[in-house]
Amino acid sequence: MSDQLVIDTLDFVRSSRLLQGSIPLINLERLCSYLVNTSGELVYLISGLFDERNRPMLKISISGSIGLNCQRCLGKMEYELDLETGLLLARNEDELSRYDEDIFVDAIYASNELSVLTLVEDEVILGLPISPRHQDTGCCLSTETGIHATATKEHPFTVLASLKRTH
């Protein structure tokens, strides 16, 4: 996208700015490889503020519905995103390495030109489940039929024995 939205992170925080909008899923190229389809959009809200220790940070909220593949049945499943993240802004390498030592803190470099599209896409990818699955196993296509049913009904060595008899 040539008209990509870019912010100066420290100025954004100093001005206590808010930025909200929506991004069509089709515009998130890296995220598309995780998705079943690219219809729909994500809604985001980014606010610049100082935390309780007076450190600059970006608070990011992202919501929307995306289609993922269920890793149990390999069918499509709708996944509701409702992410909230706070990112501290590190001004230099030393500050970033101090933040990295704290497991309860997420930090990025402060930038004069941070792409909102890239920021939102990064947060969504990091927020995806490692192995997406339907919450209710009754929704899965593979229950009662398919791979799981044949695997539980027929002992694997029975298949091998039948192969041995026929060859």
Disulfide bonds with the S-S distance in Angstrom:
none
